[in-house]
Structures are given as C-alpha cells and as structure tokens.
Amino acid sequence: MNIKQNPNSNLKVLVSGASGFIGKKLVERLLKSNISVRAISRNIKNLSELKHDNLEKMEINALNYNELVNALNGIDVAYFLIHSMEGESNNWTKFIELDKKIAKNFAMAATKNNVKRIIYLSGLVSIPDREMSKHMASRKEVGEILKTSKAKVTIFRASVIIGNGSGGFKMMHYLVERLPIMICPRWVLTKLQPIFVDDVISYLFESLFKRETEGKMFDVGGPDTIPYKDLMKLYAKKNNKTIRMIIIPFLSLRLTSYWVDLITPMKKSLTRPLVEGLKNESVITENSIKKIIPLKLKGVDQSLDIAIGTQIQNQKHTARKEILLSYLLILLGITGAAHYWVDERIMSMHLLGHISTGIWFLLLLVGYFFIKKGARLGALLAGIVGWTAALFLLIDSMYLISYLPKIGSYTVSKGIAILGNYPDANTVLLNIMGLFVIAILLVVAHFTFYDKNKNVK
Ligand SMILES: NC(=O)c1ccc[n+]([C@@H]2O[C@H](COP(=O)([O-])OP(=O)(O)OC[C@H]3O[C@@H](n4cnc5c(N)ncnc54)[C@H](OP(=O)(O)O)[C@@H]3O)[C@@H](O)[C@H]2O)c1
C-alpha cells in the first residue's frame, strides 16, 4: 500500500488508546493534517478534549471482540496504543492477561475488516528476554500477537518518553518533589535513551506515509544515553531541588516499589511495572528509522525543559477522607501537647520519655505532610501515631480506672499510672478525649490507606 501525504486523502485511521498520553497527541496531529480519525475509548467522556469535524468517537472496550470488529470497520490503518496498567493494587499483574486478550481481539478484528496496516508503539529493551521485566515481556508479546493479523504491522520500540502526562514522568515528579534523600536499588544506574514525546508522535505519524516501515520493527531513542539516576537528578536540578540518592545494592525492586507506592499518589498498577522496569536497559540496538524518517531529535536537556514548562500544576488530590484525617491528626497533636500543660506527671518524666514524645510528634508532622500530598505514607504514619498513642492512653487509663487514685479532692487509692503516680481528673478527661479522637482517626486512616480509588493515574 502506498499512502501519500495528501490533505484530501480518504484515508481512514483508527486510534486506539486515544485518551492516553500518546494517543491524544497523535489524534491531534492526524487531525491537523486533515486525516479522518476514529478515536476509541471505553468511556467517550475520556475523549472530550478532542474536537474536530474529521473526528469520529466511539465507545469501545477492546476486550469485547464484537465491539472491536465494529470499530475497525472501514479502517485503513489502525494505531495500537492500548495499555491496561490499571486496576486494584493487589491485581497489578492482571494487565498481562488483559493486554494479551486485547491484542488477540485487535489482530483478529483487523483481519476480518481487511485493515491494511497496524502501527504499534511498544517499549524498548536492550537486554535478553529472560531478564526483561514482566511488563516489557508483555509489551513484546503484544507485538507478536498483533503480527498474527493479515494487516502489515509496524512496531516502534521507545525508551522512556519525556513529556508532561506520561506515567514515568509523573512518578519522577512526585519522588523529586517529596524526597530530598532517596534510598535506591542499584538499577537506578541502568542506562536509558529517552525520547521527547513530540518526536515519538512524529515517527508514528510519518510512518503512515512510508511504505518502507510496513511489516518492520524500529528502535526509537533520543540523542542522549543516561542512567535513570542522572535523569532524576537533572529533573530535580531544573526544578531547583537537590536530591541525594543512596544506592543500596541489595535493595530489591519489590521493596522499592513498596516505598514508591507509599510516597506517590499514583496507582500501584502503574508504579509497580514502572519500578520493575528499572532493570530493563533501554538503549537503541539499531537505527534504521533515521534513514526512512530523518528527524532532528531533541536531547534530554531540551526535552525536560519543554516538559517542565508545560507541566500542569499538580492536580489537587486531597480527597475528603484525607482532609478529615489531617484534621484528626491536628486534634491528636493538640491533645498530645495539652498533656504537657495539664498532666503534672509529665514534668517528672524520664529523659527517654521526652525523646519518645519528640519522635511521636515528628512522625505526626511527617504524616500530616504526606496526607496533604495525597500519599499513602501519610495514612500509614497516622495509623502508627494513632496506635502508639492509643496504647499509651489505654494503659494509663487502665491503671487509673482500677485504682481510682483521685475523685475530686478525695484520694481513693494510690494508683500508679504509666507516667507515674496520681493521674488527676483533668488527665482522665484528656485521656478519654484522646482515645475518642484516636478511635475515629484509626478508622479513617485505615480506609485512606486501603483506598482502592487512588485518583492519580
Ligand atoms: N508512556 C511512556 O513513557 C511509554 C514509553 C514507551 C512505550 N510506550 C507505549 O506507548 C503506548 C501508549 O502508552 P500511553 O502512555 O499513552 O498509555 P496510557 O496513557 O496509559 O493510555 C492507555 C490507553 O489504553 C486505553 N485502554 C485500556 N484498556 C482498554 C480497553 N479494554 N479497551 C479500549 N481501550 C483501553 C485507555 O483508554 P480508556 O481508559 O479511555 O478506555 C488509554 O487511552 C503503550 O503501548 C506503551 O507501551 C509508552
């Protein structure tokens, strides 16, 4: 098939994943060149930003074969940009099965509709298959499945794509914003060859008019090769931040993904594959595309400048639960501090007691900071602070109740509480109030920590 770049061309192109980071930009680029586009998404509202006379929108779930057959009807070229990195935390590996099923449906539906070409953007890995992360192995398999179609398949393999909106870029942003010091696994030294998003779009777009790209696979990467660690440092520097990265050789990717999950408000289904992907060296192994589509590619420095310049201010992701939790934490802090005024026993407390109290207050402050940032670590710290305070107050109150040391001005017995002798009526009141606040705080912290609807993709 020889497709010429003609503004009046009758070419009908389908873009799957049109609501995604790459898909949205590609649709805009195609429409700008007067190409008729059918954009698909599982929810038509996700395509609301895209508007044009040559644009047709369809609500399609690619897991449903019949829906895909309808979507591909009358299509000449179909872009495959679907990615299933979503869902609940404990199901994060599910994307592998989903991607496989979607690719099968897509290949079969394309054959049924005599689609001439499929263009797929995959991930670039330059290490042997057996060392690849699950995510990358799955991206590779998707390419193999698509090739079973009668359509001619072009595969582009891209390394990290720099651009505002990409999952990897968001993760880097949150980490740099929140952590001046990072404990990292040795894989942060893995080499990457990042590429600017507009350059990727240019390759995908130009490929439409280049017959030589049919049925072939190409690596695409920018002019710079850089370890992930240096990319993060450069990003931090450009945001006027200094980060220190301490490399712990035995730190596993699994452990790393746990703390990334605690620090960023992103879904585990997105961060887990991204962190595991650190082990994939991602450097181009061939550059035949340069002859077919010669582009002046942007380097890392320039790409980061543009991406940071267009960065939409961080979405406000403080949900209602998080607001309530932050108020409860303030209340708990006030109750804790009130003990210093009300509870006379505190003055005679051992130095160790004062140090523990200081640590407790510090944890409370750090928890408050992370709750405000929408990170799960905030809820975790609120839980720790809540449980330690509850334990303390419970033991203190138990002594109080069993010995009833003082009622009004009458000393009933000489009970010994956790802080020492004679807790008085004010302290009792404070302990009861504290326990009440803690009970609510623990419930809210629990539901915030296990919130299945983290709202940042
Ligand atoms: N982003 C990067 O840095 C990067 C780097 C290298 C390669 N790539 C490749 O580029 C491609 C696109 O990545 P991206 O970052 O643009 O992905 P993305 O932003 O996560 O978008 C994924 C898209 O898949 C669609 N989708 C998921 N399940 C679907 C289903 N069952 N039916 C129909 N649509 C479904 C989603 O649409 P709805 O939710 O609206 O239905 C969404 O538009 C991927 O193949 C990826 O491997 C990306």
The ligand as an SDF file (V2000), in Angstrom:
LIG
                    3D

 48 52  0  0  0  0  0  0  0  0999 V2000
    4.3190    6.4680   28.2300 N   0  0  0  0  0  0  0  0  0  0  0  0
    5.5540    6.0700   28.0210 C   0  0  0  0  0  0  0  0  0  0  0  0
    6.5200    6.5910   28.6040 O   0  0  0  0  0  0  0  0  0  0  0  0
    5.8230    4.9690   27.0160 C   0  0  0  0  0  0  0  0  0  0  0  0
    7.1490    4.5920   26.7490 C   0  0  0  0  0  0  0  0  0  0  0  0
    7.3880    3.6090   25.7970 C   0  0  0  0  0  0  0  0  0  0  0  0
    6.3290    2.9950   25.1530 C   0  0  0  0  0  0  0  0  0  0  0  0
    5.0530    3.3730   25.4250 N   0  0  0  0  0  0  0  0  0  0  0  0
    3.9510    2.6770   24.7360 C   0  0  0  0  0  0  0  0  0  0  0  0
    3.0280    3.6020   24.2140 O   0  0  0  0  0  0  0  0  0  0  0  0
    1.7210    3.0340   24.2360 C   0  0  0  0  0  0  0  0  0  0  0  0
    0.7430    4.0330   24.8150 C   0  0  0  0  0  0  0  0  0  0  0  0
    1.1570    4.3850   26.1120 O   0  0  0  0  0  0  0  0  0  0  0  0
    0.4880    5.5590   26.9420 P   0  0  0  0  0  0  0  0  0  0  0  0
    1.4930    6.0170   27.9240 O   0  0  0  0  0  0  0  0  0  0  0  0
   -0.1260    6.5480   26.0160 O   0  0  0  0  0  0  0  0  0  0  0  0
   -0.6780    4.7680   27.7100 O   0  0  0  0  0  0  0  0  0  0  0  0
   -1.8100    5.3530   28.6470 P   0  0  0  0  0  0  0  0  0  0  0  0
   -1.7100    6.8200   28.7840 O   0  0  0  0  0  0  0  0  0  0  0  0
   -1.7970    4.5310   29.8720 O   0  0  0  0  0  0  0  0  0  0  0  0
   -3.1450    5.0240   27.8380 O   0  0  0  0  0  0  0  0  0  0  0  0
   -3.6420    3.7520   27.7720 C   0  0  0  0  0  0  0  0  0  0  0  0
   -4.8660    3.7520   26.8950 C   0  0  0  0  0  0  0  0  0  0  0  0
   -5.3640    2.4280   26.7830 O   0  0  0  0  0  0  0  0  0  0  0  0
   -6.7750    2.5170   26.7230 C   0  0  0  0  0  0  0  0  0  0  0  0
   -7.3570    1.2410   27.1520 N   0  0  0  0  0  0  0  0  0  0  0  0
   -7.0130    0.4680   28.2040 C   0  0  0  0  0  0  0  0  0  0  0  0
   -7.7770   -0.6360   28.2540 N   0  0  0  0  0  0  0  0  0  0  0  0
   -8.6360   -0.5520   27.2050 C   0  0  0  0  0  0  0  0  0  0  0  0
   -9.6790   -1.3880   26.7350 C   0  0  0  0  0  0  0  0  0  0  0  0
  -10.0010   -2.5310   27.3550 N   0  0  0  0  0  0  0  0  0  0  0  0
  -10.3500   -1.0150   25.6280 N   0  0  0  0  0  0  0  0  0  0  0  0
  -10.0590    0.1470   24.9960 C   0  0  0  0  0  0  0  0  0  0  0  0
   -9.0750    0.9940   25.3970 N   0  0  0  0  0  0  0  0  0  0  0  0
   -8.3780    0.6400   26.5010 C   0  0  0  0  0  0  0  0  0  0  0  0
   -7.1330    3.6390   27.6760 C   0  0  0  0  0  0  0  0  0  0  0  0
   -8.3510    4.2060   27.2480 O   0  0  0  0  0  0  0  0  0  0  0  0
   -9.6460    4.4300   28.1790 P   0  0  0  0  0  0  0  0  0  0  0  0
   -9.2230    4.3300   29.6060 O   0  0  0  0  0  0  0  0  0  0  0  0
  -10.1410    5.8060   27.8150 O   0  0  0  0  0  0  0  0  0  0  0  0
  -10.5790    3.3640   27.7580 O   0  0  0  0  0  0  0  0  0  0  0  0
   -5.9850    4.6270   27.4290 C   0  0  0  0  0  0  0  0  0  0  0  0
   -6.3120    5.5400   26.4290 O   0  0  0  0  0  0  0  0  0  0  0  0
    1.8100    1.7550   25.0450 C   0  0  0  0  0  0  0  0  0  0  0  0
    1.8070    0.6610   24.1620 O   0  0  0  0  0  0  0  0  0  0  0  0
    3.1610    1.8380   25.7320 C   0  0  0  0  0  0  0  0  0  0  0  0
    3.7830    0.5830   25.9000 O   0  0  0  0  0  0  0  0  0  0  0  0
    4.7680    4.3540   26.3400 C   0  0  0  0  0  0  0  0  0  0  0  0
  1  2  1  0
  2  3  2  0
  2  4  1  0
  4  5  1  0
  4 48  2  0
  5  6  2  0
  6  7  1  0
  7  8  2  0
  8  9  1  0
  8 48  1  0
  9 10  1  0
  9 46  1  0
 10 11  1  0
 11 12  1  0
 11 44  1  0
 12 13  1  0
 13 14  1  0
 14 15  2  0
 14 16  1  0
 14 17  1  0
 17 18  1  0
 18 19  2  0
 18 20  1  0
 18 21  1  0
 21 22  1  0
 22 23  1  0
 23 24  1  0
 23 42  1  0
 24 25  1  0
 25 26  1  0
 25 36  1  0
 26 27  1  0
 26 35  1  0
 27 28  2  0
 28 29  1  0
 29 30  1  0
 29 35  2  0
 30 31  1  0
 30 32  2  0
 32 33  1  0
 33 34  2  0
 34 35  1  0
 36 37  1  0
 36 42  1  0
 37 38  1  0
 38 39  2  0
 38 40  1  0
 38 41  1  0
 42 43  1  0
 44 45  1  0
 44 46  1  0
 46 47  1  0
M  CHG  2   8   1  16  -1
M  END
$$$$
